[in-house]
Amino acid sequence: MSKPVIHVENLSKAYQIGQIGTGTISRDIERFWITKVRGKEDPFLKIGETNDRSTKGSSDIVWSLRDINFEINQGEAVGIIGKNGAGKSTLLKLLSRVTSPTTGEIKVKGRIASLLEVGTGFHPELTGRENIYLNGAILGMRKKEITRKLDEIIDFSGVERYVDTPVKRYSSGMYVRLAFAVAAHLESEILIVDEVLAVGDAEFQKKCLGKMGDISRGQGRTVLFVSHNMAAVKSFCSKAIVLENGMVKKYDTVENAVGYYLSGDAEVQNSRIFSAEYDKPEFTLHQITINPVGKGPDELLDEYQEIEINTQFTLKETPHTLHVTYVVNSETGEPLFTISHINKDLKLKKGFNNIKCKLPKGFLNIGSYYLTFFVIQNSNSALFIEKDIMAFNVQEGERPIGAWMGREPGFIKPVFDWSIE
């Protein structure tokens, strides 16, 4: 059984926004006396607020992180996901000891190599080769150890032609290529990577994810990975932490954590009744239900059932040019396919309408799905759009003994005709 290499307990980090200081000399002296001389908690932090960047607050103290607790075991690849401003980069800086926590403690076993932003740990006046030795020395490696890995690092980075050029002349892509190559190949027990890989091209991102997989699974090293690319997080990580306003909202398997994060405000449910805000000048949306054919919306959906989407709404005018369209998105936010009643040449009527769309038996694979809802006018302009208006899950159905158990690759499983001659 693997042992924890990172233990975080009651970790919090507060920042002061606006001008530094409490506002008056007397309060600054009071803070110094209480915190530095008497060694007690800063009283001005008690009035701090959650770091919600979208709202105006009344305090100039914000908590970027608040009471974070988790453990990460050796060899695990853990994704850290959340919206901008959730506290992801702050957490990585605390783990990397770039800054210190306001409260709480962090226990780390092993050396940490961090890639937090483009050019982390690089001296702009030194060449790429000299920066490789500098980074290795910071990690406590001897010159012979670095020299042994030098050719491998340069080859992986793909910047061999410029390795003896000062890095201040590198592009951001070259910076991140060399920085990742150094962090991944030097012998640290823990690798921390922020979303800087987005700077690289697609080929290099794929190469980096493969290398991080080798580091975690092959070498038993621990990797923490921050990214807004949920497909990359799911392909590489086994677990994920969801941060929201500086607090851990979920720490679970990567599938459950990503599903929770992507669902956002779209609660996973098979039926939704809409409020008065969906009463528009042209129509009123009443309800959407997703259920097995012939059953109610409280029934679970499984992979072997016909699935029916019911859309109930009232049209207030003669609908000569209106039609309803859904885009079905995967749990990673990728559009899978579009369904629209205009393809069947069904005409909407003035007044109440209940449109039914049936998905074939066994069409959707196991997983979570999200609907984007459109009301289209004149076949080319969207009168109304709402992303993730509904979210639903498809469960595993009953399978015969000896059949493949679990989720197959892909999102849909169309049934084709087979024959043997």
PEFENBEL-V652831 format. One record per helix or strand of 3 or more residues. SS is the DSSP state (H for helix, E for strand). FROM is the first residue (numbers start at 1). TO is the last residue. If there is no record, write none. Layout:
BEGIN
ss=SS from=FROM to=TO
ss=SS from=FROM to=TO
END
This chain:
BEGIN
ss=E from=4 to=16
ss=H from=25 to=37
ss=H from=43 to=47
ss=E from=61 to=73
ss=E from=77 to=81
ss=H from=88 to=95
ss=E from=103 to=108
ss=E from=112 to=115
ss=H from=128 to=138
ss=H from=143 to=157
ss=H from=160 to=162
ss=H from=167 to=169
ss=H from=172 to=185
ss=E from=190 to=193
ss=H from=195 to=199
ss=H from=202 to=218
ss=E from=222 to=226
ss=H from=230 to=236
ss=E from=239 to=244
ss=E from=247 to=253
ss=H from=254 to=263
ss=E from=271 to=273
ss=H from=276 to=278
ss=E from=283 to=292
ss=E from=307 to=315
ss=E from=322 to=329
ss=E from=335 to=340
ss=H from=341 to=344
ss=E from=351 to=359
ss=E from=367 to=377
ss=E from=381 to=395
END
